[in-house]
Amino acid sequence: MTNSTEPLPTPPPGDAPRYRYCEPARIPRHRGRRACAGGNTFPPDDFGTERWLPPPDPLEDDDPPPVEGGETSGRGVDATVASSSEPTASETTASETTAAAASAASARSAASFGNADVPQQHLREPGEFIAAVPAMLGFVPARSLVLAVLRAEAGRADTAAVDVVVRVDTDVAGRAAARAVLDQLADICVRQRAVAALALIVDDRATVPDARHRGVRARRHRELNDLLAARLAAAGVALTGTWAIAGFEAGRPWWSVPEPADTGAQRAPADSPVTFRQVLDGRPLRGSRAELAAVVAVDTDARAAVEAVLESVVAAAQARLAAAARRGESEVYTRTALRKVLWQIANIESGARLHPAELAELAVALRNPVVRDVMFALAPGDHAAAAETLWIHLARALPDPDRAEAAALLGYCAYVRGDGPLAGVALEAALASDPDHTMARLLETALRNGLRPTQLRRIAETGREAAAILGVDLGPELS
């Protein structure tokens, strides 16, 4: 193994199960009325009906015909979970049950993001919160409902911590889908022991309400706000503020959904201290979720090149395995396959580009369950960046179902380092390649339910134990 003096590659950009782990944030508690208190009286019988996104009233809203789609995550949900000290949570914002009226004057919903090394930055009004949303998600959402889940912070009676930020599609068709979305948001709040939540509706079809016109899609947004507030209230969580925007851009207006007279001008997301923090942590902001998904999109030319040599590589590997089995040296075969993968990770660290035959050999090696399990041990270590780079190459170049192994490994790496958005798209790719992939399914479920990254470290420990049984030291082998 050659020693590499090259610096590690920059980790791939990152969303998902759509949770990302972020630094705790604090939002001062306020004593004003709740902005969405009216939602608590919304008739429970209307949960899950088509009224979740009702037909427009042309006299009130002048809405265009509904458009399905928008920025989606495949399953319609993205989430981010905080990865700092316990307790952590998904991409959300915490606030107290009495926090934040929607008015910029009476409800200065605020958060402070910081750690021991960086001075805390405070988000003191809705415009600052809105500007921070793309950075908290890892991409710029479109046609989405973003829910910031807030939890109480121990020892600080006047603040609450950002725990989870969740994005869901607003264009949901059907009663069952609407009910599932609301139930999922409420379940996340309960699981994270939220004391309150903040919401942002992003809808490029919306217009700003004024004295002469209630605004395009205003009725739909109020309906969504009321249903969400009622569903969260049933779970014991207050929705303390809901705002709407047509898009993210400095100077464009934001407005309160329950109190449209409360408006303000947005700040540039690029100027948000939260964005600055994320970039410093190696998490560039993506222009959309589709742009993020392109990180693991299939490269048809690379895949064709691998497919052209894969059959011969598989035949050669089967011959080596059969020979090793006859000699009673199956463990030697597995150790050799493992070291081949580690060698290529070291090559990636040195800036090498792998040829199609080498990618095919890696695909065959990862078919060995022991080799694959050992790869999970690299996620929390010094070589995680190089490993992620390799998994991205493989996810883009390998045919199905081999692609699923690489995408699942990428999803785990992104998950444990707190990049929920990238984990989400990687796990989606894994399940699209192999719907029965057990590990991808487990990780996707964990991410969707807001399981903390620290709770997944046992997977890496198991991989390290498997390497030790084979006599492979994951430190020196990669140095």
N, C-alpha and C positions, 0 to 999 in steps of 0.2 A: 504494500500500500504506500503510495507516495504521500509525502507530507505536503499540505497545502498552506501557503502563506497568504493566499488571497483572502480578502474579507468575505464574510458570508453575504450571499445575495440579499437584497431587500425583500422582506416578506411580501407575498402577493397581496394586492389590494383587497379590501373587503368592503352584510347582511350580511335568521333567519330564522334548529328548527327555529331559525329565524329569530334567535335571540343573540345579542352581543353583550359582552360584559364590559362595563365601563366604570370609570371612577365614580364614587358616590357623589351625589349632588345634594345640596340643601335648599329647601324652599321655606322661607320664613312663614310662619303661621299668621293668619290674619283673622281678625274678629268680625269681619263684615259678614253680610248675608251670603248665602251660597248662590252662585250665579244660576245654577240649574235646579234650584229647589222645586220649581214647578214640574219638573219631570217626574218627581216622586208621586204625583197624583195621576199620572197617565194610566188609563185603564189597563190592568194586567191582562185582560182578555185579548188585547190587541197584540201581545207578544207573538212574534213569528208569523204574522199575517202579511199579506202583500202590502199593507200600509207601512211596512218598514221603509220602503221607498215608494210612496204613493204616487198615483197619477198626478201630473201637475194641474194646477188650477190656472188656466190661461188668463183669468182676470186678475189674479194676484201675482203670479210669478213669471208669466210669459216665458215658460220653459221651452226649450227645444225638445224634440223627441229623445227619449232615453237612449243612451249609448252603452252597450255592454263592453266590458274589457277595461282598458287602462293599465296602469302599472300593477301587475299581478306577480304573485310568487309561485304560480303553479297551483298551490292549494289556497292562495288568497291571503296568506298570513305571513308576516315577517315580524321577528321580535329580536330584541337585544337584551342581554343580561349582564349585569355589572360583575366584573371579575376581580375587583379589589378584595379588601378584607371582608370576612363574613359579617353580617349576612349580605349576600349579593342578590341581584335580580336581573330581569330582562330589561331591554331598552324601554324604560318608562320613567316617569317622574313621580315622586311621592309628595303628598301634601296632607295637611290635617283636615279633619272632617269639617272644620269651620273655616278652612282657608279660602282665600281668593274669591272675591266677587269678580265678575267678568270685567267690570269697568276698569279702565287703565288708571282711573283716579282712586277708586275705592279698593281695587283688588290688584295690587302690584305683585302678581304671582312671580316668585323669584326663586332662583336656585344658585347655589355656589358650587362650582366645580373646581376641585383642586386636590393636591396631595402634598406631601411633606416638602417636595422639591420645587413646586410651582405655586406661586401665590394664588389664592382662591379667587375665581372670577364669579361675580354675582349676576344672576339674571333677575332683574328687578321689575320687568314689565312684559306684557305679552309679546311685544316685538322682539325682545331678546330671546324669549323662549322659542318663538317661531323660527328665528334665524338659526337656532341651535339644532333644530329637528333633523336637517339633512346629515349633520355630523354625527348625531346620536344613532341614526339608522345606518349610515355609511353610504347612502345614495339619496338622490332627490326624489321624493315620492310624488306620484301623480294620481289623481282620482282615488284618493285614499282617506281613510280615517286613521289618525295616529293617536294612540292612547299612551299617555305617560303615567305610569303607576307609581304612587308615592307611599313610602313606609315611614313610620315614626323612627326617629333616631335616638338611640339610647343616650341618656344623660343630657339631652338638649330639648327641653320642653317647647322651645320656640321655633324649631325647625323640623323639616321632614326630608328624607333622602330620596333622590332619584334611584329607583330600583329597576324598573323595566320600561322599555319603550317598544310598543307593539304597533305594527301597521297592518291594516286589513283593507281589502277592496271595498269600495262603496257601491259599486255596481254589481250587487248580488241579486240573482234572479231566483225567485221561489221562496216559499214559506220556510221549508226545512233549512235552506242555506242561511237565511236571515237569522233563524233561531240559533243555528249552530255558531254563527259569528258572535252573536251577543252572549251566548253561553260560554264560549271560549274566552272572551274578554273578561267576563265575570269570574270564571274559574282561575284565570291567571292572577287577578286581583286578590282572590281569596288565598291562593297558594303562596303569594308573596306577602300576605298579611298587610295588604295595603290599607292605609287610613283614608286615602282619597285618590283622585285621578284627575288629570287634565286632558283635554282632547283638542285636536286640530283636524279640521276638514279641509282637504286640498281638492279643489274642483275647478278645472280650467273653464268650465261652462258657466260658472257663477259670476254674478255682477254685484257690485256694492249696493246695499240697501241705502235709500235716501228718503227724503220727505215725500217725494213724488212717486216712488216705486219701491216695492218691498224687495226687489232684487230677483234676478233669475235664479231658480232653484232654491230660493229661500225657504219655501214651505218644506221641501224635502229635507233640507238641513235641520230645520226645527224639529221635524218628525224624528229624524235620526237622533238628534240630541235628547229629545224627551224619552224615546225608547231606551237609549243607552243609559240615561240617568236613572230610569225606573228599574232597569235590570241590575245595575250596580247597587242601587239602594236596597234591592231585595237581598243582595249579598252583603249588606252592611258597609258599603263603600260609597262615599259621596263624590259625585262628579262636580267639581268646584269651579270649572271654567271650560267653555267650549268656544273656540274661535274658528273662523273660516278665512281662506285665502284662495285666489284664483291661480296663484303660482308664486314661486320664490324669486323675488327680485327686489333689490333695494329701492325704496320709495313707493313700491306698490302697497295698496291698503290691506289691512287686516280688519276684521270686524267681529264683534261678539255675536254668536248665533242667538242666544236668548235675549240679548239686549243690543239690537243692531245699531243703536245710536252711539254705542261705545266703539270707536274706531281709532286707528292709528296707522302710521307708516312703518313698513318693514325695514329692517336693517339687512345689509348684505350678508348672506350665510358665510361667505369667505372671510368676513371681518369678525365673525363670532369667536370669542375666546375658546369655546368648545371645539370649533373647527380647528383652531390653532393647536389645541392639545392633541386632537386626533392625528393631525398630520405629523406632529412631533413623535407620536407613538407608531408611525409607519402605516397609518390607515388613511390613504388618500380618499377624497370625496368623489364618488362616482356621479355622473350626470343623471343616471336613471338605474332602475333595477335591471333593465335589459342590458345596459352597459356592463353591469356587474356579472350578469349571466354569461356574457361573451367571454369572460375569463376561462370558462370551462367548456365553451362551445366546441363542437367537433370540427377538427381540421380535416376536411375530406381528402386532401392530397396526402397528408401525413398518414391518415388511416389506410388509404389505399396502398401506400408504400409498405406499411407494417403487414397488412393482410397478404401482400405478395410473398413475404418470406416466413409468415407465421407457421404455416404447415410444416415446412422443413425444420424449423426451430423446435416445434413440438415433437416431431419424430426423433430428432437427435436427443432431446431431453428424455423421452421415453426409453430410448436405448440405454442411456446412462443410468437411469433409474433401475431398469431391469438388470443391468450388470451389477449395480451396487447391491440389489436385493439378493442376487445369487451369491455374492460374497458375504452376505450378512452385514452390509455396511450402509443400510438405508439412512442412518443418522449422518454418515459422512456426506451422502448426497445432499441432505437438507442443509448441512453446515456450509457446503460449497455454494449452494444456491443463495443462502443468506449472505455470504461474504461477497457474492457477485452483486447483489443489490447494494450493499454498503459501499462497495468499490465505486459503483456508478453515482451514488450520492456524493462521494468524495470528489468525483470528476465534475459533478455539477458545481460544487463549491469552488473548483478551480476554473470555472467558466467554460467547460467543455460542452460541445453539442453532441448529442447521442444520435447514432445512425439508426435506421429502421430495424436492422437486425438486432441491435442492442435493446431497442424498445421491446421487440418481440421476446427476447430472452427474459427481460424483466417481467413481462406479462406472464410467461410460463412460470417463473420463480414465484410470483405472487399467488399462483394457483395452489401452492403449498400452504396449508393453513398455518403451519408453524412459522414459516417465513413471514406471511402476512401479519400474524399476531405480533411478531417482534417489531414490525415497523411502527406500531402504535407507540412503542416506547420512545421513539425519536421526537414525538410531538412536544414534550415539555423541555427538551434539551437544547444544547448549543447548536445542533445541526438541524433544527426544525425548519429553518428557512430554506435550506438546500433541499430537504425532504419535500417540503411543500412545492417547491419549483419542479421537482421531478414528478410529483403526483399530478400537477397541472399538465405537464407535457404528456404524461400517459393518459390522462383523462381526455385529452384532445385527440390523441393519435390511436388509441387502442379500439378495436372493434368490440361489440357487445358479445358476451357479458363480461369480458375482461376489463372493460372500462369501469365497471361498477366497483372493482376492488380499489383502483386508484382514486376514484371519486370519493369513496367512503373514507379512505385514509386522509384525503385532503379535507373532507368535512370534519373529521375528528381533530386534525391539527388546528384548523381554524376555530373550532369550537373551544378547545381548551385554552387557546390564547386570547379568547374573548371576541373573536370576529364572527358573530352570529350571522350577519348577512352572507358572507362568503360560505360559511358552513351550510346555510340553507340552500344556496344554489348548487353546491357540490353534492349534497345529499339528494336533492331532486334529480341531479344527473345520474347518481348511482342507482336510484330506484327506477328511473326511466330505462336504464341499461339492463337492470335485473330486478324486477318487482319483488322477487322473493329473497333479496339479499338481506340476511338477518341483521347484520351489524348496522347497515344503513338504515333499516327500519327502526331499530332500537334508538339510534342516535337522533333520527328525525323526530321520533316521539318525545325523546328527552328534550330536544331543543324547542319543540312546539309547546311543551308543558313547562318550560322555564327552569329545567334542572340546572343547577350551578356547575360550572366547569370543574370545580374542585371535587365534585361528586363523581366525575368521570376519570379521575386520575388512576383509579384502580386498574383500568384497562391498560394504561401504560406500564404500570407495575407488573402486571401479568406478562406483558411482552418482554420486559427486562428479565424476568425470571426464566422465560422460555429461552432467551439468548444465553443465559448463564448455564442452563442445562446442556446446551450445545457447546459450551466452552468458548463463547464469543463475548468479548468485553466491548460493549458499545462505545466506550470511550476511545481506547487505543485503535480499534478497528477503523475509526473514522478520522483519526488524526494524521 
